[in-house]
Structures are given as C-alpha cells and as structure tokens.
C-alpha cells in the first residue's frame, strides 16, 4: 500500500523540510534492511539513535522522519521533522488503522499470547484477508510497525499485545483501537517489575477500555474477579475446560499427535476437533481463538478446519523425534509458569518413562 506523505504530516503534526515525493512503499526503522522507496523513522532509545544511521538509510529510502533538523538537506529526499519520532510512528499507525472499518483483535495474557494469536489468525484467514504482527512484535514499536502494513484489501487484524509495565497495554490500545480483546490468563510473568499478581492483572486488563467484545478465560477465577471489579460494559464471551462458559472443550483425549476434544458453543451445538499440538494449555489457546472467532461471525466449521490445520509455532512446545528420543523444545522466551506447564505436560506424555528437564528445553528419553 502506498503511504501518502500528506497523511504522515497530518497524522504526526510534522513539518515538511524538503522533497516532493508523494508516496512511500512502506515504513522501516532499520537502515540495514530498508528497501528502496520506504520512509525511515529515525527512532531514539536508551541505547540507540537512528539519526546516526540516517545517511545509510537515505541511500535506499525515499525519505525520513527525524527529530533533528538536517543541514544541509539531502537532495531528492523527503525529510519530515517531528518532535518525537516514536510518537510519530505510533500516531501514523493509529491514523492508518482508523481509516479502516475492520475488526481488530488484540490478544494479551501471561501465557499463550503468541499461539492464540497465530490460531486466531489462521481462523480469520479462512474468511478474510487478515493482518497479524509477525513473531512476537507486540510492543510499542513492533505493533505500530505492523499497522503500517495495513492494506486497502485487509479485512481483519489480529495483534498480540505484550507489556512490561503499567500503562503499556493502554498505549497499545490507543494505537490499535481494538474491537475485540482476548485475555488468555493471569500468571507471574513480569512480577519482578510489577510487584504483585494484582498489578499484573490490572496492567493486562487495561485492554478492556474501548472494547466491544472481551474474550476471557473463565477457569482463571483471579482474572474473572478483576473483570468484575473493572465493570466492563461490553459483551463478555468466556472459554473454559472446567467451568460453564460460552465456549468449552469436553471429552478430551490425548493422541499421538496432539489432542482430540469436542468444541462446544453454547446455544450452537458442538463439533469434534483433532488438534495437532500437544498440551492442555494449547487446548486453552484453541478455545480462546475459537471464542473470539465465533464472536466475529466465523462458523464452527471454519474454526474446526483452521484449528486442525494448525501445526504449532517454533520453540513453543515443539516436539521432535531424534535418535530414538522425543525432544520437547519450549524455550522461546519461556517464563516460569510456561515451564511449569511444560513440565506437567512432559509428565503426562511420558508416564512410566525416563524424563529429563531443564530451564531451556525438555526431553523424553525412551
């Protein structure tokens, strides 16, 4: 999608210093990988300053958004001056998002965010052209960069939202303006920074502000208590295995490749699902993705097809068989709660056999 220079100036309140190019082909913050025709946002951080790499970026880029006024100005390049380049990137991303009347799904929680996001993306993609953030580009930089890729024919957006401190989810929601929000669970991730489970819950539940639909784990009683206290006024859709809720898994059976269960939609019947990823936690992820998808009008049949086609995400309870051993790799940015759940699943999968566990990966030894 062509990005209009006038739109950048309007969204950021920037000043055009030079250049007469009308459009850019995309946005970049990395002078090493920038493509011709893109606009370079020269971000500043505690340990970096994109302005130091401006010359390299402008060899390929069509222009740049900067905080420092350049002298002399480069010939044939668009230079837009703003007060804060990070804020400008975020404001431009919000501008592009608000030009589109599409469902925007935001996924947060202490565990399972990325897998739930990927599952939801697969389901939404059965019906609509859907944008997602790649990997876990889920922060104040990665999320707005994702939204700058929103094209005219995108019909839905699925975004993972991470946080390290209070206020961060709120800011991401200000940028993305989600219509639907998913909270997978509340755990101990970031407790060293936030100090208590309640602070973690409060920070995660910042996602509720402005939502039309909230999708919540009904088996997480601590989460549900926080939602009651937040007095959310939108529609609540719950998912669970143990508690009566809107979307449930019943008749769960372990298989060689994952789990079989009946996916139950209150008032809409049930449908069998064969999940090709192991772990009770992945059933919860599937339920969260199914719940937000059914709320957006996607059929149970399309949900089933997408979930059964999902083969997992690298380094998230990834199972490989090597030289007679079954190796479980759950090492991607795993927090203590994730590792605890992986160890439980290791015990469940390898009942009666030798087991080896470490903080980085797991192995079943046969």
C-alpha positions in Angstrom: 0.0 0.0 0.0 1.3 3.4 -0.9 1.8 5.6 2.1 0.9 9.2 1.5 3.3 12.0 2.6 0.4 14.3 3.3 -1.0 11.6 5.6 2.2 11.3 7.5 2.3 15.0 8.1 -1.4 15.2 9.1 -1.1 12.2 11.5 2.2 13.4 13.1 1.9 17.1 13.0 5.2 17.1 11.3 6.8 19.8 9.1 8.0 19.0 5.5 11.6 20.3 5.3 12.4 19.0 1.8 11.4 16.8 -1.1 8.5 16.4 -3.5 7.8 12.6 -3.5 4.1 12.0 -2.9 4.2 8.4 -1.6 6.3 5.7 0.1 6.1 2.0 -0.4 6.5 1.2 3.3 8.0 2.1 6.7 11.3 1.0 8.2 13.3 1.7 11.4 16.4 -0.4 10.3 18.9 1.2 8.0 20.4 -2.3 7.3 17.2 -3.8 5.8 15.4 -0.7 4.5 14.0 -1.2 0.9 14.0 1.4 -1.8 11.1 3.7 -1.6 10.4 3.2 2.1 10.4 6.0 4.6 12.8 5.7 7.5 11.7 6.7 11.0 14.8 7.6 12.9 13.9 6.3 16.4 15.8 7.2 19.5 16.1 4.9 22.5 18.2 4.5 25.6 20.9 2.6 23.7 20.4 3.6 20.1 19.7 6.6 17.9 18.5 6.1 14.3 19.8 9.5 13.4 23.3 8.1 13.4 22.4 5.8 10.6 20.4 8.3 8.5 23.0 8.6 5.7 23.0 4.8 5.3 19.2 4.7 5.3 18.7 7.5 2.8 20.9 5.7 0.2 17.9 3.5 -0.3 15.0 5.2 1.4 12.7 7.7 -0.3 12.8 9.9 2.8 12.9 10.1 6.6 11.1 11.3 9.6 13.5 12.9 12.0 13.7 14.9 15.2 16.9 16.8 14.3 16.8 19.4 11.6 19.3 18.4 8.9 21.9 20.8 7.4 22.4 20.5 4.6 19.3 18.8 3.5 19.7 15.8 1.2 18.7 16.3 -2.4 15.8 14.4 -3.8 14.7 13.0 -0.4 11.6 13.8 1.7 12.5 15.0 5.2 9.8 15.4 7.7 10.6 16.9 11.1 8.7 15.9 14.2 9.1 16.4 18.0 9.3 12.7 18.8 9.9 10.0 16.1 8.5 7.1 18.2 5.3 9.1 18.9 5.1 10.0 15.2 5.3 6.3 14.2 2.6 5.4 16.7 0.4 8.3 15.6 0.8 7.4 12.0 -0.1 3.8 12.7 -3.2 4.9 14.5 -4.1 7.2 11.6 -3.9 4.3 9.2 -5.9 1.9 11.4 -8.7 4.5 11.9 -9.1 4.8 8.1 -10.3 1.2 8.0 -13.5 -0.1 9.5 -12.3 -3.7 10.2 -12.4 -5.9 13.2 -9.1 -5.6 15.2 -8.4 -8.4 17.6 -6.0 -7.8 20.5 -4.5 -10.8 22.4 -2.8 -10.5 25.8 -2.2 -12.6 28.9 0.7 -14.0 30.8 1.0 -17.2 28.8 -0.2 -18.4 25.4 -0.4 -15.0 23.6 1.6 -15.9 20.5 0.0 -19.3 19.9 -3.5 -17.9 20.5 -2.7 -15.0 18.1 -1.5 -17.5 15.5 -4.5 -19.8 15.9 -6.9 -16.8 15.6 -5.0 -15.6 12.5 -5.5 -19.0 10.9 -9.2 -19.0 11.6 -9.8 -15.4 10.5 -7.8 -16.1 7.3 -10.4 -18.8 6.3 -12.8 -15.9 5.7 -10.9 -12.6 5.3 -7.6 -11.3 4.3 -6.0 -10.8 7.7 -3.0 -8.9 9.0 -1.1 -10.0 12.1 2.1 -9.0 13.8 5.0 -11.3 12.9 6.5 -13.4 15.7 6.1 -11.5 18.9 6.5 -8.0 17.6 4.0 -7.0 20.2 5.4 -3.8 21.8 5.3 -0.1 21.4 7.5 -0.3 18.3 6.5 -3.7 16.7 2.8 -3.2 16.9 2.7 0.2 15.1 5.1 -1.1 12.5 2.6 -3.9 11.9 -0.2 -1.5 11.4 1.8 0.5 8.8 1.4 -2.7 6.6 -2.4 -2.5 6.7 -3.5 -2.6 3.1 -6.7 -1.5 1.4 -7.9 -5.1 1.0 -7.2 -6.3 4.5 -10.5 -7.2 6.2 -9.3 -8.1 9.7 -6.3 -7.6 12.0 -5.0 -9.9 14.8 -2.5 -8.4 17.1 -0.6 -9.7 20.1 0.0 -7.2 22.9 2.8 -7.6 25.4 3.7 -5.4 28.4 6.4 -4.9 31.0 4.9 -2.1 33.0 1.5 -0.5 33.8 0.2 1.8 31.0 1.8 -0.2 28.1 -1.3 -2.1 27.1 -3.4 1.1 27.4 -1.0 2.8 25.0 -1.1 -0.1 22.5 -4.9 0.0 22.6 -4.8 3.7 21.9 -2.7 3.0 18.8 -4.6 0.0 17.5 -8.2 0.7 18.7 -9.1 -3.0 19.0 -12.8 -4.0 18.7 -12.2 -7.5 20.3 -9.9 -8.3 23.2 -8.6 -11.7 24.4 -7.1 -12.3 27.8 -5.6 -15.8 28.0 -4.8 -15.9 31.7 -3.0 -14.1 34.6 0.3 -15.5 35.7 3.6 -14.5 37.3 5.3 -13.2 34.2 6.8 -9.7 35.0 6.0 -10.0 38.7 9.6 -8.8 39.4 8.7 -5.5 37.7 5.1 -5.1 38.7 5.4 -6.5 42.3 2.1 -8.4 42.6 -0.4 -10.6 40.8 -2.9 -7.8 41.2 -0.7 -5.3 39.5 -0.1 -7.8 36.6 -3.9 -8.3 36.3 -4.6 -4.5 36.4 -2.0 -4.0 33.7 -3.4 -6.8 31.5 -7.0 -5.6 31.9 -6.1 -2.2 30.5 -7.1 -3.9 27.3 -10.8 -3.7 28.3 -11.0 0.0 27.7 -12.9 0.7 24.4 -13.6 -2.9 23.5 -16.9 -4.1 22.1 -16.2 -7.7 23.0 -13.9 -9.2 25.7 -13.0 -12.9 25.5 -11.9 -14.3 28.8 -10.6 -17.5 30.5 -13.4 -18.5 32.8 -11.2 -21.1 34.5 -9.0 -18.3 35.8 -11.0 -17.1 38.7 -8.5 -14.3 39.6 -8.8 -12.9 36.1 -12.6 -13.0 36.3 -12.7 -11.3 39.7 -10.6 -8.4 38.2 -13.1 -8.1 35.2 -16.0 -7.8 37.7 -14.1 -5.1 39.5 -13.4 -3.3 36.2 -17.1 -3.0 35.5 -16.6 -3.7 31.8 -19.7 -2.7 29.8 -19.2 -4.6 26.6 -20.1 -8.1 25.6 -18.2 -10.9 27.5 -17.5 -14.2 25.9 -15.9 -16.9 28.1 -14.0 -20.0 27.3 -13.0 -22.9 29.6 -12.5 -26.6 30.3 -13.7 -26.8 33.9 -16.3 -24.0 34.2 -19.6 -23.5 32.4 -18.9 -20.9 29.7 -19.7 -19.7 26.2 -17.0 -21.9 24.5 -15.8 -25.2 26.1 -13.7 -28.3 25.5 -15.2 -31.6 26.5 -14.3 -35.3 26.1 -10.6 -34.5 25.9 -8.3 -37.4 24.7 -4.5 -37.4 24.3 -3.4 -38.6 20.9 0.0 -39.4 19.3 -0.1 -36.0 17.5 -1.9 -33.8 20.0 -5.4 -33.9 21.5 -8.9 -34.7 20.4 -11.9 -32.9 22.0 -15.4 -31.7 21.4 -15.5 -28.0 20.8 -18.8 -26.8 22.4 -20.5 -23.5 21.6 -23.3 -22.6 24.0 -26.5 -22.4 22.0 -24.8 -23.5 18.8 -24.0 -27.2 19.4 -20.6 -28.8 19.3 -18.1 -30.1 16.8 -15.2 -32.6 17.0 -11.6 -31.2 16.8 -8.3 -33.0 16.3 -5.6 -30.6 17.4 -2.1 -31.3 16.1 -0.3 -29.7 19.0 0.1 -31.2 22.5 -0.8 -29.8 25.8 -3.8 -28.8 27.8 -2.5 -25.3 27.6 -2.8 -25.5 23.8 -6.4 -26.6 24.1 -7.0 -23.4 26.1 -5.3 -21.4 23.4 -7.5 -23.0 20.8 -10.6 -22.2 22.9 -9.6 -18.6 23.2 -9.1 -18.4 19.4 -12.4 -20.1 18.8 -14.3 -17.9 21.1 -13.1 -14.6 19.5 -13.7 -16.1 16.1 -17.2 -17.2 16.8 -17.9 -13.7 18.2 -16.8 -12.2 14.9 -19.3 -14.4 13.0 -17.0 -17.2 11.8 -18.7 -20.6 11.5 -17.8 -23.6 13.7 -16.9 -25.5 10.6 -14.3 -22.9 9.6 -13.0 -22.7 13.1 -12.6 -26.5 13.2 -10.8 -26.6 9.8 -8.3 -23.9 10.8 -7.5 -25.4 14.2 -7.0 -28.9 12.7 -4.6 -27.4 10.2 -2.5 -25.6 12.8 0.8 -27.3 13.4 2.3 -25.2 16.1 4.8 -22.4 16.5 8.6 -22.8 16.6 10.1 -23.3 20.0 6.7 -23.4 21.8 6.3 -26.9 23.0 7.7 -28.1 19.7 8.2 -31.9 19.7 10.9 -33.6 17.6 12.0 -37.2 17.5 15.8 -37.6 17.2 17.7 -40.9 17.5 15.0 -42.6 19.5 14.4 -39.7 21.8 11.4 -37.4 21.9 12.6 -33.8 22.5 10.3 -31.0 23.6 11.6 -27.5 22.9 9.6 -24.9 24.8 12.5 -22.4 25.1 11.3 -19.3 23.3 11.2 -16.6 25.9 9.6 -19.1 28.3 8.6 -17.7 31.7 8.4 -19.8 34.9 4.7 -20.5 34.5 5.2 -21.7 30.9 8.0 -24.0 32.0 5.8 -25.4 34.8 3.0 -26.2 32.4 5.5 -27.8 30.0 6.9 -30.0 32.8 3.3 -31.1 33.6 2.8 -32.0 30.0 6.1 -33.8 29.9 4.9 -36.0 32.8 1.5 -36.5 31.1 3.1 -37.5 27.8 5.9 -39.7 29.3 4.1 -41.6 32.0 6.3 -44.5 33.1 9.3 -43.5 31.0 12.5 -41.6 31.9 12.2 -37.9 31.8 14.8 -35.1 31.7 14.0 -31.4 32.2 16.0 -28.2 32.1 15.2 -24.5 32.1 15.8 -24.2 28.4 14.3 -27.4 27.0 12.7 -30.7 27.9 13.4 -34.2 26.7 11.6 -37.5 27.0 14.2 -40.3 26.8 12.8 -43.6 25.5 
